Amino acid sequence: MKLIVLIWLCVMVPSVSEAATYYVDKHHPSASNSNAGTSTSAPWLTIGKCVSTMVAGDTCQIRAGTYLEYLTISTSGTAVNRITYRNYPGETPIIDGSGTATNQPTVWSQPRLIKINADYITLQGLEIKDPCSIAINIPSGADFAYLIDLHVHDCYLACYYIAGDNGRIINNHVHHAHDNIAPDNGGNADCISITGSAGDHADAWLVEGNDLHDCSDDGLDTWVSGGSIGGHTIRNNIVHDIGIQNGNKNCYKLGGNQVGGYNLVYNNIAYNCGASGFNNNSGPANQLYNNIAYNTTSHCFLNYDNAGTYKNNIAVSCGGQAFFQSGPSNTQTTNSWNLGLTCTFASTTVGNENFLKHAVTDPCLAVGSNLSAIFTVDRLGVTRNAWDLGAYEGSPSGGGGGGGPGGGGAAGA
């Protein structure tokens, strides 16, 4: 009887396959897509082989080299078994789209360098550059993508064009998105565009710790995305040197067409913005806490059509007003402009380790609202006890006030 039961169990219980790790190394003398691909001594030649082979739980480790491949990922992972495309530890592979030339009249229909048309996909530790159109595209219905530690640059149109839900963009360096298509001439080239529609928002992204710069339209644009179903969490980012040609030139744009919005935005920095530092773009119910806007061509903070909440923010060297509102009144408390304070920085020199950190004598220290029910640390992970204004808690040792390089500027209109 025991033997019969054991035979029955062997027949009825399905086998469980273990997750596989595959290796790609175009420079290995034995590299071939005919290999098993499961060892560094007999790797695959192309990333496309990973794309066509991997299933839920699998990982593709890509060794250093320049891979002239356009990729469409269509096989999904699961919540507990993601599919991961990542760098081999200690190396930085490059996915390069320069082999396909941009055709301006048809650029919107040209291939995306990486199109994620599946759920639960991770891209990590890759350099992605020179696409003929968009570098990374995640269309509606492709959800739970993680984009981690990527370096993405020299994009035609946006570097990221995202319409899926519930993803993460963490510690990415994204820069130099541009277009020359009339009549926009720069107006479609955001560093990161999370773009929904009135009936299909791209909901609930975490955008954290990214450095975005030198894009012709906006830095981070959440056009018609987020909303009451699931606004985005945008924290600890730096966006700077945004806007050329006819782009909108905002460092952060937080809505569109009076929908979207509902974003939680804290511990971020905007500087050298061609228009506003933070623009609600008519999006409702945004919450902006402990952000810094510095050296903007237009208003440091702009809010119109729908109300938002602003606390503990700093506005310095604004080309327009520190805060400009049009339409419903916003909740504004303990911002530099409400308090009538002239905030001073330890340094205003880009690249200095104390850039936009508080001077020791800064009056914007220890005057903020306690927001510990929402977050408890500054953008560097320092615990907030005194609740200083802006993205940093405390001042660097030996810092000082004053104007000019190494000093500070006035906060206010």
ROZA-88129 format. One line per field, with one value per residue (C-alpha): x, y, z; residue number from 1; residue in three letters. Coordinates in steps of 0.001 Angstrom, whole numbers, plus 500000, padded with zeros to 6 digits. Each point is the difference from the previous one (the first is absolute). Layout:
REM ROZA-88129
x <- X	...
y <- Y	...
z <- Z	...
i <- NUM	...
aa <- ALA	...
This chain:
REM ROZA-88129
x <- 500000	502809	501649	496739	499603	503567	499508	496736	501732	502813	497452	497656	502349	501373	503731	501216	502747	502613	500648	502892	502801	501236	503128	500631	503563	500543	503772	500414	501662	497480	496895	497122	496247	500287	501607	497998	500825	500041	503729	502478	502215	497337	497843	497491	500967	496971	497566	497231	500625	499111	496860	498820	500906	499408	496913	498798	502786	502878	502888	502160	503449	501618	503762	501808	499794	497914	496895	498382	496593	496400	497980	496293	499293	496664	500289	498826	501376	497889	499910	502302	501960	500975	501926	503228	502402	503048	503711	502507	501314	502678	499451	497908	498604	498744	496845	500550	497323	502219	499931	496487	499793	497267	497471	498314	496746	499311	501833	496918	499576	503669	501047	500658	503441	498457	496244	498661	496692	499678	499526	502576	503112	503190	502735	503040	503564	499934	501092	497431	500712	499450	496591	498448	496895	499149	502488	497611	496294	497511	496519	496680	499319	503674	500182	502410	503187	503108	502649	502975	503517	499703	501987	497839	501013	499991	496411	497932	496597	499650	502534	497171	496435	497849	496296	499967	499190	501685	503652	503211	502672	502862	503512	499970	502169	498021	501125	500051	496615	499293	497981	500004	496523	498059	497922	500907	503780	500765	496504	499850	503318	499620	502653	497215	496388	497413	497052	496428	496728	496734	498627	503203	502447	503493	499614	502117	503653	502823	502557	502937	503622	500334	502200	498274	501482	500479	496671	498300	496409	499508	502100	497289	496582	497022	497590	496427	501398	499602	496724	497698	500304	503753	502195	503760	502548	502815	502830	503717	500513	502154	498793	502014	501015	496695	498569	501191	498251	496205	499827	497865	503216	498599	502174	496960	496570	497321	496774	498203	496554	498737	500408	502824	501557	499654	503793	501994	503141	502686	503741	500563	502254	499456	502543	500849	496502	499073	496492	498649	501613	496747	496883	496717	498944	496372	500311	497901	500935	503785	501894	503412	502128	503621	501022	502498	499549	503053	500878	496908	499198	496330	498211	501686	496638	496975	496470	496858	496445	500069	501191	502957	501858	503407	502030	503674	501126	502785	499934	503204	500999	496715	499633	496324	498377	500944	496462	497445	496431	497019	496624	499049	502000	502673	501000	503294	501772	503621	501473	502798	497624	497293	502483	501657	503439	503175	501472	503762	501986	503412	500787	498334	502839	498844	502193	500897	499141	498001	498026	496567	500541	499206	502546	500701	498185	497139	496719	498200	501317	497532	496961	498089	496877	500436	499006	501154	496646	501018	503812	502798	503308	501541	501241	503249	498265	500712	497260	497922	499794	499989	498016	502044	498607	501157	501435	502786	499879	502726	502996	503474	502712	501726	497403	499303	497501	500372	499338	501812	501850	500406	497363	496289	497075	496673	496969	496907	498564
y <- 500000	502439	499315	500756	503328	501032	499182	502038	503020	499889	500035	502655	502597	502339	500610	503402	501515	502142	503543	500202	502545	500534	501858	502183	500928	501143	500135	496437	497875	497202	502215	498561	499946	496243	499626	499140	503506	498940	500483	502801	497604	499302	503155	501214	502567	502315	501418	499111	496336	500749	501798	497037	497372	501215	499260	501120	499981	500071	502473	501148	501232	502060	500441	503167	500929	502035	498186	501440	498492	501215	497894	499340	498097	498165	497194	500941	499106	499769	501882	497445	498968	503081	499828	501983	501441	501338	500655	497350	501113	502678	500583	502430	498683	502532	499567	502326	500997	502056	497316	501146	503563	502391	500783	503196	499701	496518	500169	499240	496680	499061	497197	500653	498923	497964	499403	498268	498483	497706	500036	499633	500832	501430	501896	500649	501299	500661	502916	500687	502610	501483	498581	501086	501017	499178	498100	498163	499628	498357	500097	499840	496525	499270	500361	499610	500845	500848	502266	500040	501490	500760	502575	501117	502815	501648	499132	501237	500875	498995	497725	498254	499904	498131	499193	496853	499942	499298	500153	501344	502317	499993	501486	500647	502553	501294	502838	501605	499309	502168	500279	502334	499291	503118	501618	498701	500193	498463	499708	496186	499258	499497	498224	497861	500126	498032	500597	498844	500965	501281	496453	498047	501587	498687	499506	499706	500230	500429	502452	500173	501120	500878	502624	501508	502761	501592	498994	502392	499736	499154	498067	497851	500305	498159	501090	498821	497185	499060	501424	499045	496283	500054	503089	499687	500230	502281	500361	500712	500941	502722	501572	502772	501808	499347	501559	501028	501077	499896	497541	500743	500117	499121	497943	498197	499985	498388	499647	500989	500954	500307	496265	497920	501625	498492	499687	499876	502044	500452	500489	500963	502660	502036	502474	501754	499366	501739	500647	498995	497757	498277	500455	498287	500426	500129	496625	499862	499142	499851	500023	501703	499829	500957	500692	502585	502081	502075	502238	499586	502092	500210	499368	497667	498394	500343	498801	500668	498731	497452	500379	498249	499922	501634	499745	500448	500950	502437	502336	501866	502149	499679	501701	500501	499680	497584	498627	500935	498784	500492	498536	498341	500856	497522	498784	501791	499920	500272	500613	502533	502440	499673	500553	502957	498450	500506	496511	499704	497054	498666	500023	500961	498557	496990	497027	501207	497374	502623	501238	501251	498693	502332	502536	499742	503305	499308	501304	497176	497488	498532	501988	497355	498025	496527	497589	496802	498368	500103	499637	500186	500506	502517	499217	498564	497797	502283	499815	503152	501237	503798	500043	502458	501360	498473	496637	499865	499743	501873	501890	498715	500622	503309	501217	503690	502435	502929	500601	498892	496744	498088	502169	500179	501926	501435	497792	501736	501809
z <- 500000	500878	496662	498152	501864	499182	496319	499990	501591	497456	497182	501403	501552	497310	499915	501119	497833	501711	498862	497566	499621	496460	498888	496965	499013	496419	500487	501190	497280	500552	500126	497982	500226	499452	503435	503093	501234	503654	500624	499462	498047	497385	499879	497495	497419	500107	502550	497564	500804	503635	498865	497926	502615	503533	502061	503434	502586	497507	499925	497107	501087	497258	499882	498912	496349	497582	498786	496857	500663	500134	502444	500550	503222	499844	502584	503496	503365	503142	503284	501630	496889	498051	496723	500331	497443	501778	499832	500937	503427	499702	496276	497961	496722	497456	497948	497030	497497	497708	497327	499023	498728	501092	497269	501186	497995	501407	503310	502119	498209	500075	502359	503680	501127	502835	500006	503089	498943	503019	503780	502810	497989	501562	498163	502174	499674	496242	497836	497283	497353	496562	499047	496737	501978	503652	502151	502360	499230	502366	498411	501784	501379	500710	503775	502939	498088	502038	498453	502373	499736	496297	498029	497073	497682	496601	499199	497082	501483	503661	501658	501925	498689	502504	500101	502159	503725	503336	499016	501521	498591	502508	499828	496267	498193	497022	497775	496569	498479	496967	496812	497040	498653	498961	501318	503496	499571	503369	501381	500071	501640	503751	502003	501493	498838	501993	497722	500375	498387	501434	500295	500548	502422	500514	503752	503121	498971	502478	498558	502399	500082	496318	498315	496941	497868	496586	498471	497609	501273	503712	502492	501577	498348	501525	497274	500760	502156	503628	501266	502848	499207	500492	499983	499763	502799	498835	502488	500351	496337	498436	496744	498376	496813	498278	496848	496546	496804	500412	502875	503061	502072	503443	502290	501486	498323	502144	498030	496806	498695	503601	500604	501397	503036	503485	500067	503239	499255	502658	500549	496347	498482	496830	498672	496741	498654	496739	501360	503431	502570	501005	497838	500860	496338	501261	501774	503202	503576	499649	503303	499910	503138	500732	496408	498705	496838	499102	497055	497843	496931	500985	503323	502445	500884	497688	500818	497966	499416	502855	503578	501597	503323	500515	503216	500933	496475	499074	496991	499159	497020	498144	496629	500785	503386	502744	499853	497372	500195	497766	500916	503285	503092	500993	503435	500654	503348	501157	496550	499625	498287	502675	502770	498285	500470	498012	499888	499617	498688	500923	496265	496735	497926	497982	500817	503483	502609	501903	497000	501176	503523	502878	501175	503735	500571	497592	501459	498185	502537	502526	498822	498035	500727	501470	497215	501683	499284	496305	499992	502568	498150	497596	496489	501394	502560	502961	502630	500179	503565	499750	496720	497993	496752	496730	499029	502602	503771	501855	498642	499091	502555	499389	497489	499696	498603	497680	496325	496865	499339	503240	501637	499417	498648	500972	500313	498768	497037
i <- 1	2	3	4	5	6	7	8	9	10	11	12	13	14	15	16	17	18	19	20	21	22	23	24	25	26	27	28	29	30	31	32	33	34	35	36	37	38	39	40	41	42	43	44	45	46	47	48	49	50	51	52	53	54	55	56	57	58	59	60	61	62	63	64	65	66	67	68	69	70	71	72	73	74	75	76	77	78	79	80	81	82	83	84	85	86	87	88	89	90	91	92	93	94	95	96	97	98	99	100	101	102	103	104	105	106	107	108	109	110	111	112	113	114	115	116	117	118	119	120	121	122	123	124	125	126	127	128	129	130	131	132	133	134	135	136	137	138	139	140	141	142	143	144	145	146	147	148	149	150	151	152	153	154	155	156	157	158	159	160	161	162	163	164	165	166	167	168	169	170	171	172	173	174	175	176	177	178	179	180	181	182	183	184	185	186	187	188	189	190	191	192	193	194	195	196	197	198	199	200	201	202	203	204	205	206	207	208	209	210	211	212	213	214	215	216	217	218	219	220	221	222	223	224	225	226	227	228	229	230	231	232	233	234	235	236	237	238	239	240	241	242	243	244	245	246	247	248	249	250	251	252	253	254	255	256	257	258	259	260	261	262	263	264	265	266	267	268	269	270	271	272	273	274	275	276	277	278	279	280	281	282	283	284	285	286	287	288	289	290	291	292	293	294	295	296	297	298	299	300	301	302	303	304	305	306	307	308	309	310	311	312	313	314	315	316	317	318	319	320	321	322	323	324	325	326	327	328	329	330	331	332	333	334	335	336	337	338	339	340	341	342	343	344	345	346	347	348	349	350	351	352	353	354	355	356	357	358	359	360	361	362	363	364	365	366	367	368	369	370	371	372	373	374	375	376	377	378	379	380	381	382	383	384	385	386	387	388	389	390	391	392	393	394	395	396	397	398	399	400	401	402	403	404	405	406	407	408	409	410	411	412	413
aa <- MET	LYS	LEU	ILE	VAL	LEU	ILE	TRP	LEU	CYS	VAL	MET	VAL	PRO	SER	VAL	SER	GLU	ALA	ALA	THR	TYR	TYR	VAL	ASP	LYS	HIS	HIS	PRO	SER	ALA	SER	ASN	SER	ASN	ALA	GLY	THR	SER	THR	SER	ALA	PRO	TRP	LEU	THR	ILE	GLY	LYS	CYS	VAL	SER	THR	MET	VAL	ALA	GLY	ASP	THR	CYS	GLN	ILE	ARG	ALA	GLY	THR	TYR	LEU	GLU	TYR	LEU	THR	ILE	SER	THR	SER	GLY	THR	ALA	VAL	ASN	ARG	ILE	THR	TYR	ARG	ASN	TYR	PRO	GLY	GLU	THR	PRO	ILE	ILE	ASP	GLY	SER	GLY	THR	ALA	THR	ASN	GLN	PRO	THR	VAL	TRP	SER	GLN	PRO	ARG	LEU	ILE	LYS	ILE	ASN	ALA	ASP	TYR	ILE	THR	LEU	GLN	GLY	LEU	GLU	ILE	LYS	ASP	PRO	CYS	SER	ILE	ALA	ILE	ASN	ILE	PRO	SER	GLY	ALA	ASP	PHE	ALA	TYR	LEU	ILE	ASP	LEU	HIS	VAL	HIS	ASP	CYS	TYR	LEU	ALA	CYS	TYR	TYR	ILE	ALA	GLY	ASP	ASN	GLY	ARG	ILE	ILE	ASN	ASN	HIS	VAL	HIS	HIS	ALA	HIS	ASP	ASN	ILE	ALA	PRO	ASP	ASN	GLY	GLY	ASN	ALA	ASP	CYS	ILE	SER	ILE	THR	GLY	SER	ALA	GLY	ASP	HIS	ALA	ASP	ALA	TRP	LEU	VAL	GLU	GLY	ASN	ASP	LEU	HIS	ASP	CYS	SER	ASP	ASP	GLY	LEU	ASP	THR	TRP	VAL	SER	GLY	GLY	SER	ILE	GLY	GLY	HIS	THR	ILE	ARG	ASN	ASN	ILE	VAL	HIS	ASP	ILE	GLY	ILE	GLN	ASN	GLY	ASN	LYS	ASN	CYS	TYR	LYS	LEU	GLY	GLY	ASN	GLN	VAL	GLY	GLY	TYR	ASN	LEU	VAL	TYR	ASN	ASN	ILE	ALA	TYR	ASN	CYS	GLY	ALA	SER	GLY	PHE	ASN	ASN	ASN	SER	GLY	PRO	ALA	ASN	GLN	LEU	TYR	ASN	ASN	ILE	ALA	TYR	ASN	THR	THR	SER	HIS	CYS	PHE	LEU	ASN	TYR	ASP	ASN	ALA	GLY	THR	TYR	LYS	ASN	ASN	ILE	ALA	VAL	SER	CYS	GLY	GLY	GLN	ALA	PHE	PHE	GLN	SER	GLY	PRO	SER	ASN	THR	GLN	THR	THR	ASN	SER	TRP	ASN	LEU	GLY	LEU	THR	CYS	THR	PHE	ALA	SER	THR	THR	VAL	GLY	ASN	GLU	ASN	PHE	LEU	LYS	HIS	ALA	VAL	THR	ASP	PRO	CYS	LEU	ALA	VAL	GLY	SER	ASN	LEU	SER	ALA	ILE	PHE	THR	VAL	ASP	ARG	LEU	GLY	VAL	THR	ARG	ASN	ALA	TRP	ASP	LEU	GLY	ALA	TYR	GLU	GLY	SER	PRO	SER	GLY	GLY	GLY	GLY	GLY	GLY	GLY	PRO	GLY	GLY	GLY	GLY	ALA	ALA	GLY	ALA
